[in-house]
Amino acid sequence: MTRVRRRTVLGALAAAALLPSCSSPLADVRLRIATGSASGVYFQLGTALARAWQAELRFTRHPEVLNTAGSVQNVAMLAAGEADVVFSQADAAASGLAGLAADDPAAPRALARIYDDVLHVVVPADSPITTVDDLRGARVSVGATNSGVALVAGRLLDAAGLATADLRAVQLGLDGSAAAMAAGQIDAFFWSGGLPTPAVRELAEGLPIRLLDLDADGVLTAVRARYPVYAPGTAPAQIYRGVTVPVTTMLVRNYLLVDAALPDDLAAALVRVLFEEQAMLSEAGPSTMTIDPRAAISTQPILLHPGAERYYRSERG
């Protein structure tokens, strides 16, 4: 569907959806939520949000949760009209602007900054690999094609003076990476997700793991000098079996993105439920409890959707 055709259809749907009805003024809205791996926090939070939005807004059709490769694919799906709400890392969202000005009608808009992803570079606990440079020549999963993981992995490797050609690289999603490591088929894998990520935790129960400390060889400083969107962070000891000491790693902000043409009333309602039902959403994982209205407006370089902005202003009084 072309961008113009998509906006015409979305606008017509919005007008119909906002007419009074016996059940809900938003009853006829269709929401397709693009998330990520079925064992990742995006999918779990997306599923919880779908339940909360359905319960509070009473859509005729239950929101559809889409299992995807992750951020890069999600941003492309939003632009193509194949999804209505998408999860995206800040780096992939910024890349998705593709030269557009932030206020261009074709540029995505943000409902909220949610939790921060933590970059994992996972190796078995008894592996001799201790730095990113040690990945040279190793069997490494650098993330699924069109995923945010692949984007950040490529940037980290480049900052370390490596390319995927320097590795025996494969492109697997989270489930495939965990299964391959458990089977002894890879030596390391990249993952960017909330703490703890269930699939990584399950892997560690059968095969104790370590996370590489990105401060050990200066690669964290190097990648942040090139890409200020990233921030330093810490994975605490005991977050996974085998992680016995705190590990310095990298944080990536996560956003909920929508099309600029999404009706303001709908955007405001989606954000309202996000915060009113946060206790229920915590079932998706501890990282969801860090979603905070004061931080939610920090979505640079993506502009807040006007409906979301209206909600935040109302909450501030």
Secondary structure, DSSP 8 states (H G I E B T S, - for coil): --HHHHHHHHHHHHHHHTS--SS-TTTT---EEE---TTSHHHHHHHHHHHHHHHHH--SS--EEE--S-HHHHHHHHHTTS-SEEEEEHHHHHHTTTT--TTSTTS-EEEEEEEEEEEEEEEETT-S--SGGGGTTSEEE---TT-HHHHHHHHHHHHTT--GGGTEEE---HHHHHHHHHTT--SEEEEEE-SS-HHHHHHHHHS-EEE--TTSSSHHHHHHHH-TT-EEEEE-TTSSTT--S-EEEEEEEEEEEE-TTS-HHHHHHHHHHHHHTHHHHGGG-GGGGG--HHHHT--TTS-B-HHHHHHHHHHH-
